[in-house]
């Protein structure tokens, strides 16, 4: 699943460490999300969307056929 997390974080001047603290995960989790190596739980996706005042769909791009 692709995402705009890094782009949004940088546009808002938020460090990986700060974002991790806001959504109560490790910095490593944010790194993995930004690299597309980890898909978030629905709860984490919702928390991230709240930080940026966006919907989950505006951050995470799910392509048909992805499992």
Phi, psi and omega in degrees: 000129178276159177207165180253020188301310181299314179304312182293319180298313181293320178299328183264004178065035181254131177281162176302319180299315180294318179296316179302316180296321181295325183255007173062048172228175178279159175299324179300324177296317178297317178301313181297320177297313182297327179276356180076019181268356185214132175260131184285157170292165179297325178295316179292318178301319179296316179299318178295318179299320179297321180302318184264003180057043179232172172273162177303319182294337178280346179254314184254128183252109179262126180260140178305140180093349177284140179252000000 
